[in-house]
Amino acid sequence: MHTSEDGQWMWNGTKWVPNTTSSPVSITLQSTISPEHSMHSYLPSSLDQKNGLLRIVPFIGTILLMISFFLPYLNIIGYTISALDLIFLAFEFLDFGEFFGGGFSELMLFISLFMFVLSPVFYFATMAVSIVLLATGRRTMSIGILHLGYFLILVLTTVLGTIEIFSESISIFSFLSYGFYMASLAPILWLFQNPPKAPL
């Protein structure tokens, strides 16, 4: 049997009769939506752009972390210390633990100072892992959470380790510079998932 171009009629050999095998709605949709204007013609390009952006975002976090190592981590009365300089001072700092008292605030201050001095080493390690993950196309969310967790613990111990000196509250926050904050917060971009490759 032959059907009309709109699919609503069939030729039974003698006359045209209504086509009952197809629903009018589906026929109407098929006739009004051409392949050139279907959703599938627009969807892949928009998804590709979004996936491409999400793959670039973690790379930006790694680059920012790398740059931060050359920026001031510490600023003491105008004298700045970069992360690279701080790495060499990390081992010397271990000898000063015996000078801290036994109070809770003093203990928290020592822990925060210890974590701060070791932060460039820890951040460098997380950066190296992120480079490997990005190079192999794997996700960076777990290493980002670990990195930010270290920073949050450091912030907590710093707040608890605030001490009073000459009627003024002093903590290491008073001396931290923008390089440290950049290194600590840039891995937020690692939390953006690298989307898996779309199936062929």
C-alpha positions as CSV (number, residue, x, y, z in Angstrom):
1,M,0.0,0.0,0.0
2,H,1.1,3.5,-0.8
3,T,0.8,6.3,1.7
4,S,0.4,10.0,1.1
5,E,3.3,12.4,1.7
6,D,1.9,13.5,5.1
7,G,1.3,9.9,6.1
8,Q,-2.3,10.4,7.0
9,W,-3.8,8.5,4.0
10,M,-3.3,5.1,2.4
11,W,-4.2,3.9,-1.2
12,N,-6.0,0.6,-1.0
13,G,-6.1,0.1,-4.7
14,T,-9.3,1.9,-5.4
15,K,-9.4,4.9,-3.1
16,W,-7.6,6.8,-0.4
17,V,-8.5,5.7,3.1
18,P,-7.3,7.2,6.5
19,N,-4.0,5.7,7.7
20,T,-4.7,4.1,11.1
21,T,-1.2,2.6,11.6
22,S,0.5,5.9,12.6
23,S,-0.5,8.4,15.2
24,P,-1.3,11.9,13.9
25,V,0.9,13.4,16.6
26,S,4.0,11.5,15.6
27,I,3.4,12.2,11.9
28,T,3.0,15.9,12.6
29,L,6.1,16.0,14.6
30,Q,8.1,14.1,12.0
31,S,6.9,16.4,9.3
32,T,7.5,19.7,11.2
33,I,10.9,18.9,12.7
34,S,13.6,18.4,10.1
35,P,16.9,16.8,10.9
36,E,18.7,20.1,10.4
37,H,16.6,21.7,13.3
38,S,16.6,18.7,15.7
39,M,17.9,19.1,19.2
40,H,20.7,16.6,18.5
41,S,22.2,19.0,16.0
42,Y,22.7,21.6,18.7
43,L,23.4,19.4,21.8
44,P,26.8,17.9,20.9
45,S,28.4,21.3,20.2
46,S,27.2,22.8,23.5
47,L,28.2,19.7,25.5
48,D,31.6,19.7,23.8
49,Q,32.2,23.3,24.9
50,K,31.1,22.6,28.5
51,N,33.3,19.5,28.7
52,G,36.2,21.3,27.2
53,L,35.9,24.1,29.8
54,L,35.7,21.7,32.7
55,R,38.8,20.0,31.5
56,I,40.7,23.3,31.4
57,V,39.6,24.5,34.9
58,P,41.7,22.0,36.9
59,F,44.8,23.0,34.8
60,I,44.3,26.6,35.8
61,G,44.3,25.6,39.5
62,T,47.6,23.8,39.0
63,I,49.2,26.7,37.1
64,L,48.1,29.2,39.8
65,L,49.6,26.9,42.5
66,M,52.8,26.7,40.6
67,I,53.0,30.5,40.3
68,S,52.3,31.0,44.0
69,F,55.6,29.3,44.9
70,F,57.4,32.4,43.7
71,L,55.2,34.9,45.5
72,P,55.5,36.1,49.1
73,Y,54.1,33.6,51.6
74,L,55.1,35.6,54.7
75,N,55.5,39.3,55.3
76,I,57.2,40.4,58.5
77,I,57.5,44.2,58.7
78,G,58.1,44.5,55.0
79,Y,60.4,41.5,54.7
80,T,58.9,38.9,52.5
81,I,59.6,35.1,52.4
82,S,58.5,33.0,49.4
83,A,57.5,29.4,49.5
84,L,60.8,28.3,48.1
85,D,62.6,30.2,50.9
86,L,60.3,28.7,53.4
87,I,61.1,25.1,52.3
88,F,64.8,25.7,53.4
89,L,63.6,27.1,56.7
90,A,61.3,24.2,57.5
91,F,63.9,21.9,59.0
92,E,65.4,24.7,61.0
93,F,62.0,25.4,62.5
94,L,61.9,21.9,64.0
95,D,64.5,22.9,66.6
96,F,62.3,25.6,68.1
97,G,59.6,23.3,69.5
98,E,61.2,23.1,72.9
99,F,60.7,26.9,73.4
100,F,56.9,26.7,73.4
101,G,55.0,26.5,76.7
102,G,52.6,23.8,77.6
103,G,49.3,25.9,77.4
104,F,46.6,25.0,74.9
105,S,47.0,28.2,72.9
106,E,50.7,27.8,72.7
107,L,50.3,24.2,71.5
108,M,47.9,25.3,68.8
109,L,50.3,28.1,67.8
110,F,53.1,25.6,67.5
111,I,51.0,23.2,65.4
112,S,49.8,26.1,63.1
113,L,53.4,27.3,62.7
114,F,54.6,23.8,62.0
115,M,51.9,23.2,59.4
116,F,52.5,26.6,57.8
117,V,56.3,26.0,57.5
118,L,55.6,22.6,56.0
119,S,52.8,23.9,53.7
120,P,55.1,24.5,50.7
121,V,56.3,20.9,50.8
122,F,52.7,19.6,51.2
123,Y,51.4,21.9,48.4
124,F,54.2,20.9,46.1
125,A,53.4,17.3,46.6
126,T,49.7,17.8,45.9
127,M,50.7,19.9,42.8
128,A,52.8,17.0,41.5
129,V,50.0,14.5,42.0
130,S,47.6,16.9,40.2
131,I,49.9,17.1,37.2
132,V,50.0,13.3,37.0
133,L,46.3,13.0,37.3
134,L,45.7,15.7,34.7
135,A,48.2,14.2,32.3
136,T,46.6,10.8,32.5
137,G,43.0,12.2,32.1
138,R,41.9,11.3,35.7
139,R,39.9,13.3,38.1
140,T,41.5,15.8,40.6
141,M,38.6,16.1,43.1
142,S,40.2,13.8,45.7
143,I,43.6,15.5,45.7
144,G,41.7,18.9,45.9
145,I,39.8,17.8,49.0
146,L,43.0,16.7,50.6
147,H,44.8,19.9,49.8
148,L,41.9,22.1,51.1
149,G,41.5,19.9,54.2
150,Y,45.1,20.6,55.1
151,F,44.5,24.4,54.7
152,L,41.3,24.2,56.9
153,I,43.1,22.4,59.7
154,L,45.9,25.0,59.5
155,V,43.2,27.8,59.7
156,L,41.6,26.1,62.7
157,T,44.8,25.7,64.7
158,T,45.7,29.3,63.8
159,V,42.5,30.6,65.2
160,L,42.9,28.5,68.4
161,G,46.5,29.5,68.6
162,T,45.9,33.2,68.9
163,I,47.9,34.6,71.8
164,E,47.9,37.9,73.7
165,I,51.2,39.9,73.5
166,F,51.2,43.4,74.9
167,S,47.4,43.5,75.0
168,E,47.2,42.6,71.3
169,S,46.0,39.4,69.7
170,I,48.7,37.8,67.6
171,S,48.5,34.8,65.3
172,I,50.3,33.8,62.1
173,F,47.4,35.4,60.2
174,S,49.0,38.7,61.0
175,F,52.0,37.8,58.8
176,L,50.6,35.7,56.0
177,S,50.9,37.1,52.5
178,Y,48.9,36.7,49.3
179,G,51.1,34.0,47.9
180,F,50.1,31.6,50.7
181,Y,46.4,32.3,50.2
182,M,46.7,31.8,46.4
183,A,48.5,28.4,47.0
184,S,45.9,27.4,49.5
185,L,42.8,28.3,47.6
186,A,43.8,27.7,43.9
187,P,43.1,24.0,44.2
188,I,39.4,24.8,44.6
189,L,39.5,24.5,40.8
190,W,40.5,20.9,41.2
191,L,37.1,20.2,42.6
192,F,35.6,20.7,39.1
193,Q,35.2,17.2,37.7
194,N,37.0,16.3,34.5
195,P,34.0,14.8,32.6
196,P,34.6,11.3,31.1
197,K,34.9,11.1,27.4
198,A,31.6,10.7,25.6
199,P,31.0,7.3,24.0
200,L,31.6,7.0,20.3
